[in-house]
């Protein structure tokens, strides 16, 4: 898409709307900056303050909060690319580049990753999308991801994807996209024996963040998980006891998505709720919330044949950052080593 073209209308399947990076129509190295309108700065400020609340921050992982202080974002103004690079590149050698593409195709995305370049879109959500936007906008890219890129751990995690992706078969590429989606975008991690939000997609999306935090409380309220015991072990036990039904739900969601029945957030929630009825799975206990938490099980993640962009009914939890490192390596390293 060039700057003069009308942006595509979202149909619920961003993956199919992915765009190639066309160097002819991209921001040049010398010209990465945009003049934002005061309305855009105000939207940024409202989004920033919406998340930057003690009762929400307590549910985000430490790695994010440390990175956020290192990145020193101005709550009232969208940062320039130069400002971001000044804070990121000296720490992890990653670089930020602006793109006119609203959703970059994975092949182009990972070619940039191989050069330690993280693309940020020039699109910011509008006022009517404050609660939920299916598209990763500038707030998602900057606020959700970039604090982490000041940190060695995240840079190391992100460094794993491109070498594997660029050597992967088509089938493996699909799994790699899921692994990235359910870790860096929609992953959770256990810290101090509590579930914490890690993924940028949850952090930058009010609806996703609210639903996730509500699920943390519900798991305890409905005595699914006792927070005085080991929370990850209990989640693992619950998951193993219900794995078959989790897989049936995944298959059902994907089937509905393939038939175009999940093309909006509302529609997504409603059809998933009706899936429980169709599949005769009681919405109680482990399945009693708006989202399902499951351990970061590569087999289950790989089973999701198509990332459901309009709606995320399931989030995956790593026991620790070390475990995330190991689990990602278990799939990505053997592929990367082929090179
Ligand atoms: Fe993202």
py3Dmol code that shows the C-alpha trace and the ligand (Angstrom):
import py3Dmol

protein = """\
ATOM      1  CA  UNK A   1       0.000   0.000   0.000  1.00  0.00           C
ATOM      2  CA  UNK A   2       1.326   3.455  -0.791  1.00  0.00           C
ATOM      3  CA  UNK A   3       0.680   6.480   1.347  1.00  0.00           C
ATOM      4  CA  UNK A   4      -1.953   7.659  -1.132  1.00  0.00           C
ATOM      5  CA  UNK A   5      -3.996   4.473  -1.180  1.00  0.00           C
ATOM      6  CA  UNK A   6      -7.008   3.933   1.027  1.00  0.00           C
ATOM      7  CA  UNK A   7      -6.263   1.480   3.849  1.00  0.00           C
ATOM      8  CA  UNK A   8      -7.920  -1.912   3.441  1.00  0.00           C
ATOM      9  CA  UNK A   9     -11.161  -2.533   5.298  1.00  0.00           C
ATOM     10  CA  UNK A  10     -10.673  -5.114   7.982  1.00  0.00           C
ATOM     11  CA  UNK A  11     -12.615  -8.300   7.382  1.00  0.00           C
ATOM     12  CA  UNK A  12     -11.561 -10.336  10.396  1.00  0.00           C
ATOM     13  CA  UNK A  13      -8.623 -12.038   8.783  1.00  0.00           C
ATOM     14  CA  UNK A  14      -5.566  -9.859   8.955  1.00  0.00           C
ATOM     15  CA  UNK A  15      -3.301 -12.671   7.825  1.00  0.00           C
ATOM     16  CA  UNK A  16      -4.944 -12.728   4.427  1.00  0.00           C
ATOM     17  CA  UNK A  17      -4.627  -8.948   4.230  1.00  0.00           C
ATOM     18  CA  UNK A  18      -0.907  -8.906   4.912  1.00  0.00           C
ATOM     19  CA  UNK A  19       1.086  -6.652   2.627  1.00  0.00           C
ATOM     20  CA  UNK A  20       4.557  -6.829   1.182  1.00  0.00           C
ATOM     21  CA  UNK A  21       7.087  -4.177   2.056  1.00  0.00           C
ATOM     22  CA  UNK A  22       7.671  -2.183  -1.101  1.00  0.00           C
ATOM     23  CA  UNK A  23      10.897  -0.185  -0.724  1.00  0.00           C
ATOM     24  CA  UNK A  24       9.650   2.191  -3.462  1.00  0.00           C
ATOM     25  CA  UNK A  25       6.863   3.405  -1.204  1.00  0.00           C
ATOM     26  CA  UNK A  26       8.502   3.145   2.182  1.00  0.00           C
ATOM     27  CA  UNK A  27       9.892   5.763   4.513  1.00  0.00           C
ATOM     28  CA  UNK A  28      13.511   6.420   3.633  1.00  0.00           C
ATOM     29  CA  UNK A  29      16.306   6.007   6.159  1.00  0.00           C
ATOM     30  CA  UNK A  30      16.608   9.788   6.324  1.00  0.00           C
ATOM     31  CA  UNK A  31      12.886  10.368   6.604  1.00  0.00           C
ATOM     32  CA  UNK A  32      11.385   8.169   9.310  1.00  0.00           C
ATOM     33  CA  UNK A  33       9.456  10.803  11.190  1.00  0.00           C
ATOM     34  CA  UNK A  34       5.811  11.876  10.960  1.00  0.00           C
ATOM     35  CA  UNK A  35       4.091  14.977  12.249  1.00  0.00           C
ATOM     36  CA  UNK A  36       1.190  13.726  14.328  1.00  0.00           C
ATOM     37  CA  UNK A  37      -2.027  15.652  14.835  1.00  0.00           C
ATOM     38  CA  UNK A  38      -2.984  16.815  18.331  1.00  0.00           C
ATOM     39  CA  UNK A  39      -5.915  14.334  18.150  1.00  0.00           C
ATOM     40  CA  UNK A  40      -3.432  11.487  17.572  1.00  0.00           C
ATOM     41  CA  UNK A  41      -1.300  12.591  20.518  1.00  0.00           C
ATOM     42  CA  UNK A  42      -4.462  12.706  22.647  1.00  0.00           C
ATOM     43  CA  UNK A  43      -5.442   9.169  21.598  1.00  0.00           C
ATOM     44  CA  UNK A  44      -1.908   8.036  22.481  1.00  0.00           C
ATOM     45  CA  UNK A  45      -2.143   9.745  25.874  1.00  0.00           C
ATOM     46  CA  UNK A  46      -5.531   8.152  26.632  1.00  0.00           C
ATOM     47  CA  UNK A  47      -4.303   4.707  25.625  1.00  0.00           C
ATOM     48  CA  UNK A  48      -1.104   5.142  27.631  1.00  0.00           C
ATOM     49  CA  UNK A  49      -2.908   6.308  30.753  1.00  0.00           C
ATOM     50  CA  UNK A  50      -5.548   3.613  30.296  1.00  0.00           C
ATOM     51  CA  UNK A  51      -2.916   0.923  30.881  1.00  0.00           C
ATOM     52  CA  UNK A  52      -0.595   2.873  33.149  1.00  0.00           C
ATOM     53  CA  UNK A  53      -2.706   2.281  36.256  1.00  0.00           C
ATOM     54  CA  UNK A  54      -1.385   0.540  39.376  1.00  0.00           C
ATOM     55  CA  UNK A  55      -4.272  -1.968  39.426  1.00  0.00           C
ATOM     56  CA  UNK A  56      -3.375  -3.063  35.875  1.00  0.00           C
ATOM     57  CA  UNK A  57       0.414  -2.738  36.054  1.00  0.00           C
ATOM     58  CA  UNK A  58       0.503  -5.193  38.944  1.00  0.00           C
ATOM     59  CA  UNK A  59      -0.616  -7.903  36.511  1.00  0.00           C
ATOM     60  CA  UNK A  60       2.075  -7.185  33.918  1.00  0.00           C
ATOM     61  CA  UNK A  61       5.405  -9.007  34.116  1.00  0.00           C
ATOM     62  CA  UNK A  62       8.467  -7.335  35.611  1.00  0.00           C
ATOM     63  CA  UNK A  63      10.381  -7.572  32.348  1.00  0.00           C
ATOM     64  CA  UNK A  64       7.808  -5.242  30.739  1.00  0.00           C
ATOM     65  CA  UNK A  65       7.790  -2.751  33.589  1.00  0.00           C
ATOM     66  CA  UNK A  66      11.596  -2.628  33.727  1.00  0.00           C
ATOM     67  CA  UNK A  67      11.684  -2.065  29.971  1.00  0.00           C
ATOM     68  CA  UNK A  68       9.019   0.624  30.184  1.00  0.00           C
ATOM     69  CA  UNK A  69      11.129   2.647  32.606  1.00  0.00           C
ATOM     70  CA  UNK A  70      14.205   2.193  30.413  1.00  0.00           C
ATOM     71  CA  UNK A  71      12.324   3.306  27.303  1.00  0.00           C
ATOM     72  CA  UNK A  72      11.150   6.493  29.048  1.00  0.00           C
ATOM     73  CA  UNK A  73       8.087   7.007  26.848  1.00  0.00           C
ATOM     74  CA  UNK A  74       6.324  10.341  27.121  1.00  0.00           C
ATOM     75  CA  UNK A  75       2.755   9.553  28.248  1.00  0.00           C
ATOM     76  CA  UNK A  76       1.412  12.554  26.328  1.00  0.00           C
ATOM     77  CA  UNK A  77       3.260  12.354  22.996  1.00  0.00           C
ATOM     78  CA  UNK A  78       3.917   9.687  20.383  1.00  0.00           C
ATOM     79  CA  UNK A  79       7.699   9.226  20.275  1.00  0.00           C
ATOM     80  CA  UNK A  80       9.848   9.760  17.214  1.00  0.00           C
ATOM     81  CA  UNK A  81      11.716   6.826  15.683  1.00  0.00           C
ATOM     82  CA  UNK A  82      14.999   8.576  16.539  1.00  0.00           C
ATOM     83  CA  UNK A  83      13.995   8.741  20.213  1.00  0.00           C
ATOM     84  CA  UNK A  84      13.103   5.043  20.265  1.00  0.00           C
ATOM     85  CA  UNK A  85      16.369   4.055  18.629  1.00  0.00           C
ATOM     86  CA  UNK A  86      18.367   6.186  21.057  1.00  0.00           C
ATOM     87  CA  UNK A  87      16.859   4.141  23.880  1.00  0.00           C
ATOM     88  CA  UNK A  88      16.924   0.708  22.250  1.00  0.00           C
ATOM     89  CA  UNK A  89      19.882   0.281  19.890  1.00  0.00           C
ATOM     90  CA  UNK A  90      22.694   0.927  22.409  1.00  0.00           C
ATOM     91  CA  UNK A  91      21.124  -1.662  24.751  1.00  0.00           C
ATOM     92  CA  UNK A  92      20.268  -4.596  22.476  1.00  0.00           C
ATOM     93  CA  UNK A  93      21.441  -3.534  18.990  1.00  0.00           C
ATOM     94  CA  UNK A  94      17.848  -3.803  17.667  1.00  0.00           C
ATOM     95  CA  UNK A  95      16.677  -0.953  15.459  1.00  0.00           C
ATOM     96  CA  UNK A  96      13.226   0.481  14.800  1.00  0.00           C
ATOM     97  CA  UNK A  97      12.001   1.272  11.294  1.00  0.00           C
ATOM     98  CA  UNK A  98       8.721   2.846  10.311  1.00  0.00           C
ATOM     99  CA  UNK A  99       6.591   1.258   7.606  1.00  0.00           C
ATOM    100  CA  UNK A 100       3.499   2.382   5.688  1.00  0.00           C
ATOM    101  CA  UNK A 101       2.253  -1.213   5.756  1.00  0.00           C
ATOM    102  CA  UNK A 102      -0.495  -1.825   8.285  1.00  0.00           C
ATOM    103  CA  UNK A 103       0.083  -5.528   8.548  1.00  0.00           C
ATOM    104  CA  UNK A 104       3.372  -6.853   7.221  1.00  0.00           C
ATOM    105  CA  UNK A 105       3.524 -10.348   5.743  1.00  0.00           C
ATOM    106  CA  UNK A 106       5.540 -12.752   7.876  1.00  0.00           C
ATOM    107  CA  UNK A 107       8.180 -13.375   5.173  1.00  0.00           C
ATOM    108  CA  UNK A 108       9.035  -9.655   4.988  1.00  0.00           C
ATOM    109  CA  UNK A 109       8.723  -9.263   8.743  1.00  0.00           C
ATOM    110  CA  UNK A 110      11.262 -12.000   9.488  1.00  0.00           C
ATOM    111  CA  UNK A 111      13.675 -10.740   6.817  1.00  0.00           C
ATOM    112  CA  UNK A 112      13.789  -7.524   8.858  1.00  0.00           C
ATOM    113  CA  UNK A 113      14.079  -9.516  12.083  1.00  0.00           C
ATOM    114  CA  UNK A 114      17.161 -11.239  10.674  1.00  0.00           C
ATOM    115  CA  UNK A 115      18.731  -7.750  10.558  1.00  0.00           C
ATOM    116  CA  UNK A 116      17.451  -6.949  14.057  1.00  0.00           C
ATOM    117  CA  UNK A 117      14.996  -4.436  12.653  1.00  0.00           C
ATOM    118  CA  UNK A 118      11.596  -4.152  14.331  1.00  0.00           C
ATOM    119  CA  UNK A 119       8.974  -2.550  12.110  1.00  0.00           C
ATOM    120  CA  UNK A 120       6.417  -0.155  13.511  1.00  0.00           C
ATOM    121  CA  UNK A 121       3.398   0.844  11.491  1.00  0.00           C
ATOM    122  CA  UNK A 122       2.488   4.496  10.904  1.00  0.00           C
ATOM    123  CA  UNK A 123      -1.177   3.792  11.638  1.00  0.00           C
ATOM    124  CA  UNK A 124      -2.812   4.696  14.959  1.00  0.00           C
ATOM    125  CA  UNK A 125      -6.242   3.417  15.971  1.00  0.00           C
ATOM    126  CA  UNK A 126      -9.138   5.854  15.989  1.00  0.00           C
ATOM    127  CA  UNK A 127     -11.284   6.978  18.939  1.00  0.00           C
ATOM    128  CA  UNK A 128     -13.940   4.342  18.271  1.00  0.00           C
ATOM    129  CA  UNK A 129     -11.330   1.558  18.606  1.00  0.00           C
ATOM    130  CA  UNK A 130     -10.057   2.375  22.080  1.00  0.00           C
ATOM    131  CA  UNK A 131     -11.450  -0.826  23.611  1.00  0.00           C
ATOM    132  CA  UNK A 132     -10.473  -3.213  20.881  1.00  0.00           C
ATOM    133  CA  UNK A 133      -8.604  -3.080  17.618  1.00  0.00           C
ATOM    134  CA  UNK A 134      -7.897  -6.242  15.698  1.00  0.00           C
ATOM    135  CA  UNK A 135      -5.009  -4.583  13.885  1.00  0.00           C
ATOM    136  CA  UNK A 136      -1.650  -4.013  15.506  1.00  0.00           C
ATOM    137  CA  UNK A 137      -1.383  -0.226  15.423  1.00  0.00           C
ATOM    138  CA  UNK A 138       1.395   2.127  16.492  1.00  0.00           C
ATOM    139  CA  UNK A 139       0.352   1.965  20.149  1.00  0.00           C
ATOM    140  CA  UNK A 140       0.549  -1.816  20.053  1.00  0.00           C
ATOM    141  CA  UNK A 141       3.930  -1.786  18.311  1.00  0.00           C
ATOM    142  CA  UNK A 142       5.518   0.891  20.496  1.00  0.00           C
ATOM    143  CA  UNK A 143       3.901   0.502  23.918  1.00  0.00           C
ATOM    144  CA  UNK A 144       3.335  -3.263  23.719  1.00  0.00           C
ATOM    145  CA  UNK A 145       6.634  -4.445  22.239  1.00  0.00           C
ATOM    146  CA  UNK A 146       9.334  -1.829  22.446  1.00  0.00           C
ATOM    147  CA  UNK A 147       9.837  -1.643  26.233  1.00  0.00           C
ATOM    148  CA  UNK A 148      10.977  -5.266  25.957  1.00  0.00           C
ATOM    149  CA  UNK A 149      13.475  -4.503  23.212  1.00  0.00           C
ATOM    150  CA  UNK A 150      15.567  -2.595  25.744  1.00  0.00           C
ATOM    151  CA  UNK A 151      16.033  -5.921  27.534  1.00  0.00           C
ATOM    152  CA  UNK A 152      18.499  -8.676  26.782  1.00  0.00           C
ATOM    153  CA  UNK A 153      15.984 -11.500  27.384  1.00  0.00           C
ATOM    154  CA  UNK A 154      13.438 -10.284  24.825  1.00  0.00           C
ATOM    155  CA  UNK A 155      16.082  -9.470  22.251  1.00  0.00           C
ATOM    156  CA  UNK A 156      17.323 -13.060  22.658  1.00  0.00           C
ATOM    157  CA  UNK A 157      13.782 -14.455  22.266  1.00  0.00           C
ATOM    158  CA  UNK A 158      13.159 -12.358  19.158  1.00  0.00           C
ATOM    159  CA  UNK A 159      16.560 -13.399  17.751  1.00  0.00           C
ATOM    160  CA  UNK A 160      15.377 -17.020  17.704  1.00  0.00           C
ATOM    161  CA  UNK A 161      12.558 -16.607  15.195  1.00  0.00           C
ATOM    162  CA  UNK A 162      14.129 -15.313  11.970  1.00  0.00           C
ATOM    163  CA  UNK A 163      16.950 -17.897  11.583  1.00  0.00           C
ATOM    164  CA  UNK A 164      14.370 -20.696  11.907  1.00  0.00           C
ATOM    165  CA  UNK A 165      11.621 -19.015   9.874  1.00  0.00           C
ATOM    166  CA  UNK A 166      13.865 -18.286   6.928  1.00  0.00           C
ATOM    167  CA  UNK A 167      14.865 -21.972   6.665  1.00  0.00           C
ATOM    168  CA  UNK A 168      11.484 -23.485   7.571  1.00  0.00           C
ATOM    169  CA  UNK A 169       9.130 -25.420   5.312  1.00  0.00           C
ATOM    170  CA  UNK A 170       5.742 -23.823   4.638  1.00  0.00           C
ATOM    171  CA  UNK A 171       4.160 -26.036   7.267  1.00  0.00           C
ATOM    172  CA  UNK A 172       6.826 -25.172   9.846  1.00  0.00           C
ATOM    173  CA  UNK A 173       6.439 -21.470   9.068  1.00  0.00           C
ATOM    174  CA  UNK A 174       2.808 -21.715  10.142  1.00  0.00           C
ATOM    175  CA  UNK A 175       3.829 -23.280  13.465  1.00  0.00           C
ATOM    176  CA  UNK A 176       6.527 -20.619  13.973  1.00  0.00           C
ATOM    177  CA  UNK A 177       3.917 -17.883  13.465  1.00  0.00           C
ATOM    178  CA  UNK A 178       1.723 -19.517  16.121  1.00  0.00           C
ATOM    179  CA  UNK A 179       4.633 -19.820  18.548  1.00  0.00           C
ATOM    180  CA  UNK A 180       5.381 -16.110  18.122  1.00  0.00           C
ATOM    181  CA  UNK A 181       1.687 -15.261  18.404  1.00  0.00           C
ATOM    182  CA  UNK A 182       1.160 -17.164  21.641  1.00  0.00           C
ATOM    183  CA  UNK A 183       4.407 -15.968  23.248  1.00  0.00           C
ATOM    184  CA  UNK A 184       5.407 -12.428  22.288  1.00  0.00           C
ATOM    185  CA  UNK A 185       1.859 -11.384  21.301  1.00  0.00           C
ATOM    186  CA  UNK A 186      -0.456 -13.279  23.628  1.00  0.00           C
ATOM    187  CA  UNK A 187       1.777 -15.077  26.106  1.00  0.00           C
ATOM    188  CA  UNK A 188       1.661 -15.173  29.886  1.00  0.00           C
ATOM    189  CA  UNK A 189       4.383 -16.062  32.342  1.00  0.00           C
ATOM    190  CA  UNK A 190       4.481 -17.051  35.997  1.00  0.00           C
ATOM    191  CA  UNK A 191       6.374 -14.688  38.309  1.00  0.00           C
ATOM    192  CA  UNK A 192       6.431 -15.020  42.091  1.00  0.00           C
ATOM    193  CA  UNK A 193       3.849 -17.809  41.765  1.00  0.00           C
ATOM    194  CA  UNK A 194       1.340 -15.491  40.019  1.00  0.00           C
ATOM    195  CA  UNK A 195       0.186 -15.380  36.400  1.00  0.00           C
ATOM    196  CA  UNK A 196       1.514 -12.236  34.709  1.00  0.00           C
ATOM    197  CA  UNK A 197       0.801 -10.762  31.309  1.00  0.00           C
ATOM    198  CA  UNK A 198       3.725 -10.898  28.896  1.00  0.00           C
ATOM    199  CA  UNK A 199       2.319 -10.553  25.351  1.00  0.00           C
ATOM    200  CA  UNK A 200       2.160  -7.180  23.616  1.00  0.00           C
ATOM    201  CA  UNK A 201      -1.265  -7.960  22.166  1.00  0.00           C
ATOM    202  CA  UNK A 202      -2.778  -8.286  25.645  1.00  0.00           C
ATOM    203  CA  UNK A 203      -0.917  -5.290  27.070  1.00  0.00           C
ATOM    204  CA  UNK A 204      -2.026  -2.971  24.262  1.00  0.00           C
ATOM    205  CA  UNK A 205      -5.633  -4.204  24.069  1.00  0.00           C
ATOM    206  CA  UNK A 206      -8.036  -3.088  26.764  1.00  0.00           C
ATOM    207  CA  UNK A 207     -10.568  -5.850  26.159  1.00  0.00           C
ATOM    208  CA  UNK A 208      -7.915  -8.578  26.111  1.00  0.00           C
ATOM    209  CA  UNK A 209      -6.191  -7.180  29.203  1.00  0.00           C
ATOM    210  CA  UNK A 210      -9.443  -6.890  31.158  1.00  0.00           C
ATOM    211  CA  UNK A 211     -10.547 -10.407  30.217  1.00  0.00           C
ATOM    212  CA  UNK A 212      -7.189 -11.865  31.155  1.00  0.00           C
ATOM    213  CA  UNK A 213      -7.038 -10.176  34.545  1.00  0.00           C
ATOM    214  CA  UNK A 214     -10.637 -11.159  35.272  1.00  0.00           C
ATOM    215  CA  UNK A 215      -9.653 -14.751  34.519  1.00  0.00           C
ATOM    216  CA  UNK A 216      -6.818 -14.567  37.070  1.00  0.00           C
ATOM    217  CA  UNK A 217      -9.358 -13.613  39.731  1.00  0.00           C
ATOM    218  CA  UNK A 218     -12.005 -16.057  38.520  1.00  0.00           C
ATOM    219  CA  UNK A 219      -9.679 -19.054  38.666  1.00  0.00           C
ATOM    220  CA  UNK A 220      -9.301 -18.435  42.369  1.00  0.00           C
ATOM    221  CA  UNK A 221     -12.932 -17.442  43.022  1.00  0.00           C
ATOM    222  CA  UNK A 222     -14.224 -20.613  41.356  1.00  0.00           C
ATOM    223  CA  UNK A 223     -11.577 -22.672  43.223  1.00  0.00           C
ATOM    224  CA  UNK A 224     -10.012 -23.893  40.001  1.00  0.00           C
ATOM    225  CA  UNK A 225      -6.603 -22.738  41.224  1.00  0.00           C
ATOM    226  CA  UNK A 226      -5.547 -22.158  44.800  1.00  0.00           C
ATOM    227  CA  UNK A 227      -3.060 -19.317  44.813  1.00  0.00           C
ATOM    228  CA  UNK A 228      -1.503 -20.536  48.045  1.00  0.00           C
ATOM    229  CA  UNK A 229      -0.200 -23.586  46.132  1.00  0.00           C
ATOM    230  CA  UNK A 230       1.984 -23.858  43.033  1.00  0.00           C
ATOM    231  CA  UNK A 231      -0.111 -22.124  40.354  1.00  0.00           C
ATOM    232  CA  UNK A 232       1.668 -23.509  37.308  1.00  0.00           C
ATOM    233  CA  UNK A 233       1.441 -27.104  38.528  1.00  0.00           C
ATOM    234  CA  UNK A 234      -2.270 -26.685  39.151  1.00  0.00           C
ATOM    235  CA  UNK A 235      -2.819 -25.113  35.726  1.00  0.00           C
ATOM    236  CA  UNK A 236      -0.929 -27.991  34.158  1.00  0.00           C
ATOM    237  CA  UNK A 237      -3.080 -30.546  36.000  1.00  0.00           C
ATOM    238  CA  UNK A 238      -6.279 -28.775  34.932  1.00  0.00           C
ATOM    239  CA  UNK A 239      -5.076 -28.612  31.342  1.00  0.00           C
ATOM    240  CA  UNK A 240      -4.113 -32.287  31.195  1.00  0.00           C
ATOM    241  CA  UNK A 241      -7.489 -33.264  32.662  1.00  0.00           C
ATOM    242  CA  UNK A 242      -9.291 -31.194  29.983  1.00  0.00           C
ATOM    243  CA  UNK A 243      -6.866 -31.439  27.067  1.00  0.00           C
ATOM    244  CA  UNK A 244      -9.266 -33.352  24.878  1.00  0.00           C
ATOM    245  CA  UNK A 245     -11.974 -30.698  25.234  1.00  0.00           C
ATOM    246  CA  UNK A 246      -9.423 -27.899  24.728  1.00  0.00           C
ATOM    247  CA  UNK A 247      -8.483 -29.518  21.427  1.00  0.00           C
ATOM    248  CA  UNK A 248     -12.139 -29.905  20.444  1.00  0.00           C
ATOM    249  CA  UNK A 249     -12.668 -26.203  21.112  1.00  0.00           C
ATOM    250  CA  UNK A 250      -9.601 -25.260  19.059  1.00  0.00           C
ATOM    251  CA  UNK A 251     -10.852 -27.361  16.165  1.00  0.00           C
ATOM    252  CA  UNK A 252     -14.315 -25.824  16.523  1.00  0.00           C
ATOM    253  CA  UNK A 253     -13.019 -22.239  16.595  1.00  0.00           C
ATOM    254  CA  UNK A 254     -10.907 -22.820  13.540  1.00  0.00           C
ATOM    255  CA  UNK A 255     -13.785 -24.394  11.722  1.00  0.00           C
ATOM    256  CA  UNK A 256     -15.956 -21.365  12.465  1.00  0.00           C
ATOM    257  CA  UNK A 257     -13.163 -19.038  11.400  1.00  0.00           C
ATOM    258  CA  UNK A 258     -12.754 -20.866   8.114  1.00  0.00           C
ATOM    259  CA  UNK A 259     -16.465 -20.354   7.491  1.00  0.00           C
ATOM    260  CA  UNK A 260     -16.140 -16.612   8.116  1.00  0.00           C
ATOM    261  CA  UNK A 261     -18.211 -16.668  11.290  1.00  0.00           C
ATOM    262  CA  UNK A 262     -15.680 -14.909  13.474  1.00  0.00           C
ATOM    263  CA  UNK A 263     -15.076 -11.749  11.553  1.00  0.00           C
ATOM    264  CA  UNK A 264     -15.700  -9.323  14.375  1.00  0.00           C
ATOM    265  CA  UNK A 265     -15.014  -9.263  18.082  1.00  0.00           C
ATOM    266  CA  UNK A 266     -18.670  -9.507  19.119  1.00  0.00           C
ATOM    267  CA  UNK A 267     -19.413 -12.219  16.644  1.00  0.00           C
ATOM    268  CA  UNK A 268     -16.290 -14.015  17.839  1.00  0.00           C
ATOM    269  CA  UNK A 269     -17.338 -14.061  21.475  1.00  0.00           C
ATOM    270  CA  UNK A 270     -20.875 -15.170  20.678  1.00  0.00           C
ATOM    271  CA  UNK A 271     -19.926 -18.011  18.419  1.00  0.00           C
ATOM    272  CA  UNK A 272     -17.342 -19.303  20.856  1.00  0.00           C
ATOM    273  CA  UNK A 273     -19.931 -19.259  23.625  1.00  0.00           C
ATOM    274  CA  UNK A 274     -22.289 -21.215  21.412  1.00  0.00           C
ATOM    275  CA  UNK A 275     -19.486 -23.671  20.632  1.00  0.00           C
ATOM    276  CA  UNK A 276     -19.499 -24.803  24.247  1.00  0.00           C
ATOM    277  CA  UNK A 277     -23.135 -25.755  23.820  1.00  0.00           C
ATOM    278  CA  UNK A 278     -22.620 -27.491  20.494  1.00  0.00           C
ATOM    279  CA  UNK A 279     -19.715 -29.489  21.871  1.00  0.00           C
ATOM    280  CA  UNK A 280     -21.515 -30.100  25.175  1.00  0.00           C
ATOM    281  CA  UNK A 281     -18.703 -28.653  27.268  1.00  0.00           C
ATOM    282  CA  UNK A 282     -19.931 -27.138  30.533  1.00  0.00           C
ATOM    283  CA  UNK A 283     -18.907 -23.532  31.035  1.00  0.00           C
ATOM    284  CA  UNK A 284     -17.731 -24.024  34.553  1.00  0.00           C
ATOM    285  CA  UNK A 285     -14.527 -24.757  36.426  1.00  0.00           C
ATOM    286  CA  UNK A 286     -11.590 -24.684  34.029  1.00  0.00           C
ATOM    287  CA  UNK A 287     -13.882 -23.544  31.190  1.00  0.00           C
ATOM    288  CA  UNK A 288     -15.826 -20.992  33.250  1.00  0.00           C
ATOM    289  CA  UNK A 289     -14.094 -17.814  32.077  1.00  0.00           C
ATOM    290  CA  UNK A 290     -14.051 -15.600  28.997  1.00  0.00           C
ATOM    291  CA  UNK A 291     -10.629 -16.941  28.072  1.00  0.00           C
ATOM    292  CA  UNK A 292      -8.929 -20.277  28.660  1.00  0.00           C
ATOM    293  CA  UNK A 293      -5.441 -20.390  30.142  1.00  0.00           C
ATOM    294  CA  UNK A 294      -3.239 -23.328  29.201  1.00  0.00           C
ATOM    295  CA  UNK A 295       0.425 -24.177  29.661  1.00  0.00           C
ATOM    296  CA  UNK A 296       2.622 -23.274  26.667  1.00  0.00           C
ATOM    297  CA  UNK A 297       2.226 -26.658  25.043  1.00  0.00           C
ATOM    298  CA  UNK A 298       3.927 -26.692  21.633  1.00  0.00           C
ATOM    299  CA  UNK A 299       1.784 -29.606  20.418  1.00  0.00           C
ATOM    300  CA  UNK A 300      -1.455 -27.767  21.271  1.00  0.00           C
ATOM    301  CA  UNK A 301      -0.220 -24.486  19.783  1.00  0.00           C
ATOM    302  CA  UNK A 302       0.891 -26.237  16.596  1.00  0.00           C
ATOM    303  CA  UNK A 303      -2.577 -27.774  16.374  1.00  0.00           C
ATOM    304  CA  UNK A 304      -4.133 -24.357  15.876  1.00  0.00           C
ATOM    305  CA  UNK A 305      -4.110 -24.395  12.097  1.00  0.00           C
ATOM    306  CA  UNK A 306      -4.885 -20.731  11.649  1.00  0.00           C
ATOM    307  CA  UNK A 307      -4.213 -17.880  13.996  1.00  0.00           C
ATOM    308  CA  UNK A 308      -7.509 -16.369  14.954  1.00  0.00           C
ATOM    309  CA  UNK A 309      -6.810 -12.687  14.720  1.00  0.00           C
ATOM    310  CA  UNK A 310     -10.241 -11.364  15.523  1.00  0.00           C
ATOM    311  CA  UNK A 311     -10.506 -13.108  18.820  1.00  0.00           C
ATOM    312  CA  UNK A 312      -8.204 -14.960  21.169  1.00  0.00           C
ATOM    313  CA  UNK A 313     -10.094 -17.527  23.203  1.00  0.00           C
ATOM    314  CA  UNK A 314      -6.938 -19.074  24.616  1.00  0.00           C
ATOM    315  CA  UNK A 315      -3.741 -17.792  26.153  1.00  0.00           C
ATOM    316  CA  UNK A 316      -0.649 -19.876  26.879  1.00  0.00           C
ATOM    317  CA  UNK A 317       1.423 -19.642  30.027  1.00  0.00           C
ATOM    318  CA  UNK A 318       5.126 -20.344  30.547  1.00  0.00           C
ATOM    319  CA  UNK A 319       6.309 -21.413  33.977  1.00  0.00           C
ATOM    320  CA  UNK A 320       9.209 -18.961  33.727  1.00  0.00           C
ATOM    321  CA  UNK A 321      11.141 -16.984  31.137  1.00  0.00           C
ATOM    322  CA  UNK A 322      13.772 -19.745  31.179  1.00  0.00           C
ATOM    323  CA  UNK A 323      11.064 -22.253  30.261  1.00  0.00           C
ATOM    324  CA  UNK A 324       9.854 -19.995  27.421  1.00  0.00           C
ATOM    325  CA  UNK A 325      13.423 -19.873  26.156  1.00  0.00           C
ATOM    326  CA  UNK A 326      13.716 -23.677  26.260  1.00  0.00           C
ATOM    327  CA  UNK A 327      10.326 -24.419  24.703  1.00  0.00           C
ATOM    328  CA  UNK A 328      10.909 -22.012  21.825  1.00  0.00           C
ATOM    329  CA  UNK A 329      14.376 -23.492  21.298  1.00  0.00           C
ATOM    330  CA  UNK A 330      12.934 -27.009  21.255  1.00  0.00           C
ATOM    331  CA  UNK A 331      11.067 -26.168  18.045  1.00  0.00           C
ATOM    332  CA  UNK A 332      13.133 -23.388  16.483  1.00  0.00           C
ATOM    333  CA  UNK A 333      16.722 -24.497  17.056  1.00  0.00           C
ATOM    334  CA  UNK A 334      16.669 -27.746  15.048  1.00  0.00           C
ATOM    335  CA  UNK A 335      15.274 -25.808  12.067  1.00  0.00           C
ATOM    336  CA  UNK A 336      17.774 -22.942  12.410  1.00  0.00           C
ATOM    337  CA  UNK A 337      20.650 -25.430  12.644  1.00  0.00           C
ATOM    338  CA  UNK A 338      19.838 -26.762   9.177  1.00  0.00           C
ATOM    339  CA  UNK A 339      21.523 -23.665   7.838  1.00  0.00           C
TER     340      UNK A 339
END
"""
ligand_1 = """\
1
LIG
Fe 2.736 -7.329 17.791
"""
view = py3Dmol.view(width=600, height=400)
view.addModel(protein, "pdb")
view.setStyle({"model": 0}, {"cartoon": {"style": "trace"}})
view.addModel(ligand_1, "xyz")
view.setStyle({"model": 1}, {"stick": {}})
view.zoomTo()
view.show()
